[in-house]
Amino acid sequence: MKKLATVLAIFVLASIATAQEATGTAGASSALVDGLKAIGAGLALGLGAIGTGIAQGRIGAAAAGVTAERPEKFGQMLIWFVIPETLVIFGFVGLFLLR
């Protein structure tokens, strides 16, 4: 517990130390910030979609097998199939927040 408190204190102090106010320069740095926001939003959505595709492929194969043997489990398998989709939804939220 003491290590956790120490690590949290270090993170808090580091975030306070690196915090700074926005400067008045609006030239190339503004364009750079906009470009980096677009890259970050694209990565959030793209990598989330790749992870979701991999997860849904594996879950879908297993769910098809379970549903073939026990059709009454279809509802549970549908829920398990939809859960990875939340990752893409969070990617969309990040995309719109960064935009």
C-alpha positions, 0 to 999 in steps of 0.5 A: 500500500505504501508503494502505491501511495508513493507512485500516486504521489509521484504521478501527481507531482509530475503532472503539477510540474509539467502543467503550463498555461497556453501561450499566445503563439498561434502560427505553426504550433496551432497547425501542428496541434491540429495535425497531432489531434487528427493522428491521435483520433485516427489511431484511437479509432483504427486500432480500436477497430482492429482489436474489435475485429480480432475479438469478435472473430474469435467470440463469433466462432465460439458463439456459433458453436455454442448456439449450434449445440444449445440454442437457448444460449443465443441471448448470452452469446449475443451479449458476449459478441457485442461487448468488444464493440464498445471499444470502437464506440470509445474510439468514436467518442475520442474522435469527436472529442479531439476534433 
